[in-house]
Amino acid sequence: MIAPPSKRVLVTGAGGQVGTELTVEAARMGFSVAALPHTDLDIADENAIAEAVTALKPDVVINAAAYTAVDKAESEPERAHAINARAPGFLGVACDRAGIPLLHISTDYVFDGNTGRPWREDDPVAPLGVYGASKAEGEDALRRATANHVILRTAWVFSPHGHNFVRTMLRLSSERDELSVVDDQLGCPTSATDVARVLLKLTSTILDDKTAGGEQPRGTFHFCNAGTTSWYGFARAIMAGAEMRGAPSAAVQPIPTSAYPTPAHRPANSALDCAKLKSVFGIEPRPWEEALDGVLDRLLTATSERKAEAT
């Protein structure tokens, strides 16, 4: 898939996990990329957003900026709402005035987890904490600001960079022989690279102004890698992959959520149903295990090569 010629993508939150991958993948696909990390654009500043869109004149904006510290949000609700709840509305207004589409990333944590099946786009939201509530409010603010938008909800994002579960488990396994991980929260681990590629595929479709079925890609969609597991199952897969690559690994013991209290309540089941995205755009998520292998290869192969060079 190649980008339409001379199309410019503005990526906000370009220093985060998905933002980093978006910047790389967009350039690879032939887009002209304006990548703004939070140090270059305060996403909570309405005037700064308007000025950036006016000055850079993008054909599309992809908002990868977010306050993602789930537990810290409980003690910093104003900061979380400034970034997650109000900023999407500011971006939506700026994009609507410019006549360009806005793609925005949201989260599985807008749901309360009280269902025995994966969540669909039209299920009612009922977030359990400040983070999820701020993201749900941001979705609504964006919908009010412009109809020319895509909201892509995703889950349990991991990558070779930034703060994420895979990197945390690898770090802890080098420090401890045994790890205790929650086994009664279910979800869908998802590669930041895969999220970026889906967003860019939707971007190309929007800019081409057509899909195979003639339906325009606007509204809310779900995307995550295929398969559901618990944090414990995810951790075991990470340790198995580390061991296979000659890296430190640790035994993993399952524990209930009650044994690991956190400031924020988390949904017991936040798995997402991605059937709508597949039906409309033919996007078939790959298994999360396959995506994890790719990230472990990037992380641990580079580490092994550095160690070999040092010896």
Backbone hydrogen bonds in HBPLUS format (Angstrom, degrees):
<---DONOR---> <-ACCEPTOR-->    atom                        ^
c    i                          cat <-CA-CA->   ^        H-A-AA   ^      H-
h    n   atom  resd res      DA  || num        DHA   H-A  angle D-A-AA Bond
n    s   type  num  typ     dist DA aas  dist angle  dist       angle   num
A0003-ALA N   A0029-MET O   2.95 MM  26  5.69 175.2  1.95 154.5 153.2     1
A0032-SER N   A0007-LYS O   2.90 MM  25  5.96 174.5  1.90 155.0 156.3     2
A0059-ASP N   A0008-ARG O   2.79 MM  51  5.25 158.6  1.84 139.3 146.4     3
A0009-VAL N   A0032-SER O   2.77 MM  23  6.17 157.7  1.82 167.7 174.8     4
A0034-ALA N   A0009-VAL O   2.84 MM  25  6.11 167.3  1.86 161.2 161.0     5
A0010-LEU N   A0060-VAL O   3.03 MM  50  6.40 167.7  2.05 158.7 162.3     6
A0062-ILE N   A0010-LEU O   2.86 MM  52  6.21 165.3  1.88 163.8 167.0     7
A0011-VAL N   A0034-ALA O   2.86 MM  23  6.18 162.2  1.90 154.9 160.4     8
A0036-LEU N   A0011-VAL O   2.87 MM  25  6.04 177.6  1.87 171.7 172.6     9
A0012-THR N   A0062-ILE O   3.09 MM  50  6.44 159.3  2.13 151.9 158.4    10
A0064-ALA N   A0012-THR O   2.93 MM  52  5.53 148.6  2.03 133.2 138.1    11
A0013-GLY N   A0036-LEU O   3.04 MM  23  6.15 121.6  2.40 169.2 162.5    12
A0016-GLY N   A0013-GLY O   3.22 MM   3  5.87 171.5  2.23 121.8 124.4    13
A0014-ALA N   A0036-LEU O   3.18 MM  22  5.25 173.4  2.18 109.5 110.2    14
A0020-THR N   A0016-GLY O   2.85 MM   4  5.73 155.4  1.91 142.3 147.7    15
A0021-GLU N   A0017-GLN O   3.33 MM   4  6.57 163.8  2.36 143.0 147.0    16
A0022-LEU N   A0018-VAL O   2.75 MM   4  5.94 154.9  1.81 154.5 162.7    17
A0023-THR N   A0019-GLY O   3.04 MM   4  6.20 159.1  2.08 146.2 150.5    18
A0024-VAL N   A0020-THR O   3.24 MM   4  6.54 160.2  2.28 147.4 151.9    19
A0025-GLU N   A0021-GLU O   2.86 MM   4  5.96 174.4  1.86 157.9 159.8    20
A0026-ALA N   A0022-LEU O   2.80 MM   4  5.70 160.2  1.84 149.4 155.2    21
A0027-ALA N   A0023-THR O   3.31 MM   4  6.31 161.6  2.35 137.1 141.8    22
A0028-ARG N   A0024-VAL O   3.03 MM   4  6.26 154.9  2.09 145.8 153.5    23
A0029-MET N   A0025-GLU O   2.96 MM   4  6.15 140.7  2.12 142.5 152.4    24
A0031-PHE N   A0026-ALA O   2.98 MM   5  5.35 154.0  2.05 159.4 152.0    25
A0030-GLY N   A0027-ALA O   3.14 MM   3  5.21 156.0  2.20 101.5 108.9    26
A0040-ASP N   A0037-PRO O   2.95 MM   3  5.50 151.7  2.03 114.7 123.0    27
A0041-LEU N   A0037-PRO O   3.08 MM   4  6.34 135.4  2.29 146.5 159.5    28
A0045-ASP N   A0042-ASP O   2.94 MM   3  5.50 167.5  1.95 122.8 126.1    29
A0049-ILE N   A0045-ASP O   3.06 MM   4  6.34 156.6  2.11 155.2 161.5    30
A0050-ALA N   A0046-GLU O   3.10 MM   4  6.35 165.3  2.12 149.0 152.6    31
A0051-GLU N   A0047-ASN O   2.92 MM   4  6.13 159.5  1.96 151.2 157.0    32
A0052-ALA N   A0048-ALA O   2.94 MM   4  6.10 155.8  2.00 145.4 151.8    33
A0053-VAL N   A0049-ILE O   3.04 MM   4  6.30 167.3  2.06 158.6 160.7    34
A0054-THR N   A0050-ALA O   3.03 MM   4  6.15 158.6  2.08 145.1 151.5    35
A0055-ALA N   A0051-GLU O   2.83 MM   4  5.91 161.8  1.86 150.4 155.6    36
A0056-LEU N   A0052-ALA O   2.91 MM   4  5.84 166.3  1.93 150.5 154.6    37
A0057-LYS N   A0053-VAL O   3.12 MM   4  5.67 141.9  2.27 132.9 140.9    38
A0061-VAL N   A0101-PRO O   3.14 MM  40  6.54 163.9  2.17 155.4 160.4    39
A0103-LEU N   A0061-VAL O   2.85 MM  42  6.26 164.8  1.87 160.2 165.1    40
A0063-ASN N   A0103-LEU O   2.72 MM  40  6.11 164.5  1.75 170.9 170.8    41
A0070-VAL N   A0068-THR O   2.97 MM   2  5.62 114.3  2.41 114.2  97.1    42
A0073-ALA N   A0069-ALA O   2.91 MM   4  5.95 142.8  2.05 154.5 163.5    43
A0074-GLU N   A0071-ASP O   3.08 MM   3  5.69 149.5  2.18 113.0 120.6    44
A0075-SER N   A0072-LYS O   3.00 MM   3  5.55 143.9  2.13 113.2 122.3    45
A0076-GLU N   A0072-LYS O   3.00 MM   4  6.18 120.5  2.37 139.2 155.2    46
A0080-ALA N   A0076-GLU O   3.07 MM   4  6.30 166.8  2.09 159.3 163.5    47
A0081-HIS N   A0077-PRO O   2.91 MM   4  6.02 159.0  1.96 146.9 152.4    48
A0082-ALA N   A0078-GLU O   2.90 MM   4  6.05 149.1  1.99 144.3 153.3    49
A0083-ILE N   A0079-ARG O   3.19 MM   4  6.41 159.5  2.23 150.6 153.9    50
A0084-ASN N   A0080-ALA O   2.82 MM   4  5.76 163.6  1.85 152.6 157.7    51
A0085-ALA N   A0081-HIS O   2.89 MM   4  4.62 139.6  2.05 112.7 125.1    52
A0086-ARG N   A0081-HIS O   2.93 MM   5  6.31 154.1  1.99 169.2 175.5    53
A0087-ALA N   A0082-ALA O   3.23 MM   5  6.24 140.1  2.40 136.7 147.4    54
A0089-GLY N   A0086-ARG O   3.02 MM   3  5.43 125.8  2.32 109.7 123.4    55
A0090-PHE N   A0086-ARG O   3.14 MM   4  6.54 153.6  2.22 149.5 157.6    56
A0091-LEU N   A0087-ALA O   2.89 MM   4  6.17 164.3  1.91 161.6 165.2    57
A0092-GLY N   A0088-PRO O   2.84 MM   4  5.98 152.8  1.92 140.2 148.4    58
A0093-VAL N   A0089-GLY O   2.94 MM   4  6.18 157.7  1.99 151.8 156.3    59
A0094-ALA N   A0090-PHE O   3.06 MM   4  6.32 166.6  2.07 151.0 154.5    60
A0095-CYS N   A0091-LEU O   2.85 MM   4  6.05 161.3  1.89 153.8 159.0    61
A0096-ASP N   A0092-GLY O   2.85 MM   4  5.93 154.5  1.92 145.1 152.7    62
A0097-ARG N   A0093-VAL O   2.97 MM   4  6.19 159.5  2.02 151.6 156.3    63
A0098-ALA N   A0094-ALA O   3.11 MM   4  6.30 145.5  2.24 137.2 146.7    64
A0099-GLY N   A0095-CYS O   2.86 MM   4  5.96 114.1  2.30 137.5 154.4    65
A0100-ILE N   A0095-CYS O   2.99 MM   5  5.22 167.0  2.01 146.8 148.5    66
A0099-GLY N   A0096-ASP O   3.14 MM   3  4.95 145.6  2.26  93.9 104.2    67
A0102-LEU N   A0148-ASN O   3.11 MM  46  6.61 150.1  2.21 145.4 154.0    68
A0150-VAL N   A0102-LEU O   2.97 MM  48  6.46 145.6  2.09 150.4 154.8    69
A0104-HIS N   A0150-VAL O   2.81 MM  46  6.16 159.9  1.85 164.6 171.6    70
A0152-LEU N   A0104-HIS O   2.79 MM  48  6.14 167.5  1.81 168.5 172.9    71
A0106-SER N   A0152-LEU O   2.87 MM  46  5.79 166.4  1.89 126.1 129.4    72
A0154-THR N   A0106-SER O   3.14 MM  48  6.30 156.2  2.20 121.6 122.4    73
A0108-ASP N   A0154-THR O   3.01 MM  46  5.95 122.1  2.36 163.0 162.1    74
A0111-PHE N   A0108-ASP O   3.17 MM   3  6.13 168.6  2.19 126.3 128.6    75
A0126-ALA N   A0110-VAL O   2.86 MM  16  6.03 140.0  2.02 146.7 159.7    76
A0119-TRP N   A0271-ALA O   2.80 MM 152  6.22 163.0  1.82 149.9 146.5    77
A0273-ASP N   A0119-TRP O   2.77 MM 154  5.33 170.6  1.78 144.4 141.7    78
A0123-ASP N   A0120-ARG O   3.14 MM   3  5.45 166.9  2.16 113.0 116.6    79
A0133-ALA N   A0129-GLY O   2.95 MM   4  6.09 159.4  2.00 150.7 157.5    80
A0134-SER N   A0130-VAL O   2.80 MM   4  5.92 159.9  1.83 155.0 159.9    81
A0135-LYS N   A0131-TYR O   3.04 MM   4  6.32 153.9  2.11 151.4 158.7    82
A0136-ALA N   A0132-GLY O   2.94 MM   4  6.16 155.4  2.00 147.4 154.3    83
A0137-GLU N   A0133-ALA O   2.95 MM   4  6.17 157.0  2.01 148.6 154.6    84
A0138-GLY N   A0134-SER O   2.98 MM   4  6.15 144.6  2.11 136.9 146.8    85
A0139-GLU N   A0135-LYS O   3.00 MM   4  6.34 149.3  2.10 146.2 153.4    86
A0140-ASP N   A0136-ALA O   3.19 MM   4  6.53 161.7  2.22 147.0 150.8    87
A0141-ALA N   A0137-GLU O   2.88 MM   4  6.14 156.5  1.93 148.4 155.4    88
A0142-LEU N   A0138-GLY O   2.99 MM   4  6.15 155.8  2.05 147.0 152.8    89
A0143-ARG N   A0139-GLU O   2.97 MM   4  6.25 159.8  2.01 151.8 157.5    90
A0144-ARG N   A0140-ASP O   3.00 MM   4  6.25 153.1  2.07 148.9 155.5    91
A0145-ALA N   A0141-ALA O   3.06 MM   4  6.20 141.9  2.21 138.3 148.7    92
A0145-ALA N   A0142-LEU O   3.10 MM   3  5.02 120.9  2.46  92.8 108.0    93
A0146-THR N   A0142-LEU O   3.11 MM   4  6.30 158.9  2.15 160.5 162.2    94
A0149-HIS N   A0147-ALA O   2.98 MM   2  5.64 135.3  2.18 102.7  90.0    95
A0219-GLY N   A0149-HIS O   2.96 MM  70  6.18 158.0  2.01 144.6 149.3    96
A0151-ILE N   A0219-GLY O   2.82 MM  68  6.09 161.3  1.85 147.9 152.7    97
A0221-PHE N   A0151-ILE O   2.82 MM  70  6.19 159.6  1.86 169.8 176.8    98
A0153-ARG N   A0221-PHE O   2.87 MM  68  6.27 162.4  1.90 167.2 163.8    99
A0223-PHE N   A0153-ARG O   2.91 MM  70  6.21 158.9  1.96 175.1 175.6   100
A0190-THR N   A0156-TRP O   3.06 MM  34  5.70 167.0  2.07 128.4 127.3   101
A0158-PHE N   A0190-THR O   2.90 MM  32  6.18 147.1  2.01 155.6 160.1   102
A0192-ALA N   A0158-PHE O   2.95 MM  34  5.83 158.2  2.00 164.0 161.3   103
A0168-THR N   A0164-ASN O   3.03 MM   4  6.24 156.0  2.09 152.6 160.3   104
A0169-MET N   A0165-PHE O   2.90 MM   4  6.06 165.0  1.92 153.0 156.2   105
A0170-LEU N   A0166-VAL O   3.04 MM   4  6.27 160.9  2.08 151.5 156.7   106
A0171-ARG N   A0167-ARG O   3.00 MM   4  6.14 153.6  2.07 142.7 149.8   107
A0172-LEU N   A0168-THR O   2.91 MM   4  6.15 167.4  1.92 155.5 158.8   108
A0173-SER N   A0169-MET O   2.91 MM   4  5.99 149.4  2.00 144.9 153.3   109
A0174-SER N   A0171-ARG O   3.16 MM   3  5.43 144.3  2.29 102.9 113.0   110
A0175-GLU N   A0172-LEU O   2.96 MM   3  5.07 151.7  2.04 103.1 112.3   111
A0176-ARG N   A0172-LEU O   2.87 MM   4  5.96 139.6  2.03 156.8 167.8   112
A0251-ALA N   A0177-ASP O   2.94 MM  74  6.26 154.3  2.00 154.7 146.2   113
A0179-LEU N   A0251-ALA O   2.75 MM  72  6.16 154.7  1.81 158.2 166.8   114
A0253-GLN N   A0179-LEU O   2.71 MM  74  6.08 165.5  1.73 164.6 169.9   115
A0181-VAL N   A0253-GLN O   2.91 MM  72  6.22 160.2  1.95 163.3 169.6   116
A0255-ILE N   A0181-VAL O   3.00 MM  74  5.75 142.1  2.14 135.1 135.7   117
A0232-TYR N   A0182-VAL O   2.90 MM  50  5.53 123.9  2.22 151.7 152.1   118
A0183-ASP N   A0255-ILE O   2.85 MM  72  5.75 147.8  1.95 159.8 162.0   119
A0186-LEU N   A0268-ALA O   2.71 MM  82  5.95 167.7  1.73 145.0 146.3   120
A0270-SER N   A0186-LEU O   2.87 MM  84  6.17 172.2  1.88 156.9 155.6   121
A0187-GLY N   A0229-THR O   2.89 MM  42  5.75 159.4  1.93 165.6 171.2   122
A0229-THR N   A0187-GLY O   2.99 MM  42  5.75 160.9  2.03 160.8 166.0   123
A0194-ASP N   A0191-SER O   3.09 MM   3  5.21 118.0  2.49  97.7 111.8   124
A0195-VAL N   A0191-SER O   3.07 MM   4  6.45 155.9  2.13 150.8 157.5   125
A0196-ALA N   A0192-ALA O   2.95 MM   4  6.16 161.5  1.99 148.5 153.3   126
A0197-ARG N   A0193-THR O   2.96 MM   4  6.23 157.2  2.02 147.8 153.9   127
A0198-VAL N   A0194-ASP O   3.01 MM   4  6.22 155.7  2.07 148.0 153.9   128
A0199-LEU N   A0195-VAL O   2.98 MM   4  6.24 166.1  2.00 154.4 158.1   129
A0200-LEU N   A0196-ALA O   2.98 MM   4  6.20 154.2  2.04 148.5 155.6   130
A0201-LYS N   A0197-ARG O   2.89 MM   4  6.08 143.7  2.02 140.6 150.8   131
A0202-LEU N   A0198-VAL O   2.94 MM   4  6.22 161.3  1.97 154.8 159.2   132
A0203-THR N   A0199-LEU O   2.88 MM   4  6.09 146.9  1.99 137.7 147.9   133
A0204-SER N   A0200-LEU O   2.91 MM   4  6.12 160.9  1.95 145.4 149.0   134
A0205-THR N   A0201-LYS O   3.01 MM   4  6.25 156.6  2.07 145.2 152.0   135
A0206-ILE N   A0202-LEU O   2.83 MM   4  6.07 159.4  1.88 151.3 156.7   136
A0207-LEU N   A0203-THR O   2.92 MM   4  6.14 166.3  1.93 154.8 158.4   137
A0208-ASP N   A0204-SER O   2.82 MM   4  5.94 141.8  1.97 141.7 152.6   138
A0209-ASP N   A0205-THR O   2.80 MM   4  5.91 119.5  2.17 132.8 149.4   139
A0210-LYS N   A0205-THR O   3.34 MM   5  5.94 154.9  2.41 152.9 157.4   140
A0209-ASP N   A0206-ILE O   2.92 MM   3  4.74 131.9  2.16  90.4 105.1   141
A0214-GLY N   A0211-THR O   3.07 MM   3  4.95 155.1  2.14 100.7 108.5   142
A0218-ARG N   A0216-GLN O   2.87 MM   2  5.84 127.3  2.15 114.1  98.1   143
A0226-ALA N   A0286-ARG O   2.86 MM  60  5.59 153.2  1.93 129.6 134.2   144
A0288-TRP N   A0226-ALA O   3.01 MM  62  5.66 155.0  2.08 155.9 148.3   145
A0234-PHE N   A0230-SER O   2.85 MM   4  6.10 157.6  1.90 151.9 158.5   146
A0235-ALA N   A0231-TRP O   2.83 MM   4  6.02 157.3  1.88 145.1 151.4   147
A0236-ARG N   A0232-TYR O   2.93 MM   4  6.21 158.4  1.98 151.6 157.1   148
A0237-ALA N   A0233-GLY O   3.12 MM   4  6.33 156.7  2.18 144.0 149.7   149
A0238-ILE N   A0234-PHE O   3.01 MM   4  6.32 151.3  2.09 147.5 155.8   150
A0239-MET N   A0235-ALA O   2.94 MM   4  6.22 161.9  1.97 153.7 158.1   151
A0240-ALA N   A0236-ARG O   2.90 MM   4  6.11 158.0  1.95 149.1 155.4   152
A0241-GLY N   A0237-ALA O   2.95 MM   4  6.10 156.3  2.01 143.2 149.8   153
A0242-ALA N   A0238-ILE O   2.87 MM   4  6.11 150.9  1.96 147.3 155.7   154
A0243-GLU N   A0239-MET O   2.91 MM   4  6.10 165.8  1.93 151.0 154.4   155
A0244-MET N   A0240-ALA O   3.03 MM   4  6.15 158.1  2.08 145.2 151.2   156
A0245-ARG N   A0241-GLY O   3.20 MM   4  6.34 134.9  2.41 134.5 145.2   157
A0245-ARG N   A0242-ALA O   3.06 MM   3  5.16 130.8  2.31  97.3 110.7   158
A0247-ALA N   A0242-ALA O   2.84 MM   5  4.96 160.9  1.87 151.7 145.2   159
A0246-GLY N   A0243-GLU O   3.05 MM   3  5.07 163.5  2.08 108.6 111.1   160
A0259-ALA N   A0256-PRO O   2.96 MM   3  5.48 151.4  2.04 113.2 121.5   161
A0260-TYR N   A0257-THR O   2.94 MM   3  5.30 160.9  1.98 113.6 119.9   162
A0278-LYS N   A0274-CYS O   3.25 MM   4  6.56 158.9  2.30 151.4 157.5   163
A0279-SER N   A0275-ALA O   2.82 MM   4  5.97 159.5  1.86 152.7 158.6   164
A0280-VAL N   A0276-LYS O   2.95 MM   4  6.09 164.7  1.97 154.3 157.4   165
A0281-PHE N   A0277-LEU O   2.95 MM   4  5.71 159.2  1.99 141.3 148.2   166
A0282-GLY N   A0278-LYS O   2.74 MM   4  4.30 133.9  1.95 119.2 126.0   167
A0290-GLU N   A0287-PRO O   3.12 MM   3  5.41 124.4  2.44 102.6 115.4   168
A0291-ALA N   A0287-PRO O   3.19 MM   4  6.60 159.1  2.24 150.2 156.0   169
A0292-LEU N   A0288-TRP O   2.81 MM   4  6.01 153.5  1.88 148.1 155.8   170
A0293-ASP N   A0289-GLU O   3.01 MM   4  6.27 154.1  2.08 143.2 149.3   171
A0294-GLY N   A0290-GLU O   3.26 MM   4  6.61 153.6  2.34 144.6 150.5   172
A0295-VAL N   A0291-ALA O   3.20 MM   4  6.57 154.0  2.27 147.4 153.8   173
A0296-LEU N   A0292-LEU O   2.87 MM   4  6.11 167.1  1.88 161.8 165.4   174
A0297-ASP N   A0293-ASP O   2.89 MM   4  6.04 152.1  1.97 146.1 153.9   175
A0298-ARG N   A0294-GLY O   3.14 MM   4  6.38 154.7  2.21 140.3 146.5   176
A0299-LEU N   A0295-VAL O   2.88 MM   4  6.16 156.3  1.93 152.2 159.1   177
A0300-LEU N   A0296-LEU O   2.73 MM   4  5.58 161.4  1.76 149.7 155.1   178
A0301-THR N   A0297-ASP O   3.03 MM   4  5.20 145.5  2.16 123.8 134.0   179
A0303-THR N   A0299-LEU O   3.31 MM   4  6.47 150.5  2.40 132.2 140.5   180
A0304-SER N   A0300-LEU O   2.87 MM   4  6.00 162.4  1.90 146.4 150.8   181
A0305-GLU N   A0301-THR O   2.97 MM   4  6.15 155.2  2.03 146.0 152.7   182
A0306-ARG N   A0302-ALA O   3.04 MM   4  6.27 153.2  2.12 145.3 151.9   183
A0307-LYS N   A0303-THR O   3.01 MM   4  6.31 158.0  2.06 150.4 156.4   184
A0308-ALA N   A0304-SER O   2.95 MM   4  6.16 155.6  2.01 146.9 153.7   185
A0309-GLU N   A0305-GLU O   2.99 MM   4  6.19 154.2  2.06 143.7 150.5   186
A0310-ALA N   A0306-ARG O   2.99 MM   4  6.21 144.9  2.11 142.3 152.0   187
A0311-THR N   A0307-LYS O   3.16 MM   4  6.45 133.9  2.38 141.0 152.0   188
A0311-THR N   A0308-ALA O   3.27 MM   3  5.31 135.0  2.49  94.5 106.1   189
